[in-house]
Amino acid sequence: QVQLVESGGGLVQAGGSLRLSCEASGRPVRNYAMAWFRQAPGKEREFVAAISKSGITTDYKNSVKGRFTISKDNAEDTLYLQMNSLKPEDTAVYHCATRLSLNDDIYTTKATYDYWGHGTQVTVSL
């Protein structure tokens, strides 16, 4: 069993930056692939960024490439999402997710993840 707790969300103006954190407990994340998803009001939860268990391989939603960076600190059991040049359309509740990984693959489909955090709200104003 893995517990995930997100933090770092808030209200920021367009063009600003935020850094989200996701602290894991219960199992060491060095054996787990991780990802960030987001859900805006009235919309489906969507993939944002994913990282392999080693932290070597990453993937991003096209609209955040070049603006967001996902990283993983296995020593601290923490996942991060650095978000720069934020836009109003980035407004959503951001959730981290994780799953046990036997290899070093990345996973971008929400159905493949077993554990989820409750989320942190990110609001970007004009």
Disulfide bonds with the S-S distance in Angstrom:
Cys22-Cys96 1.98
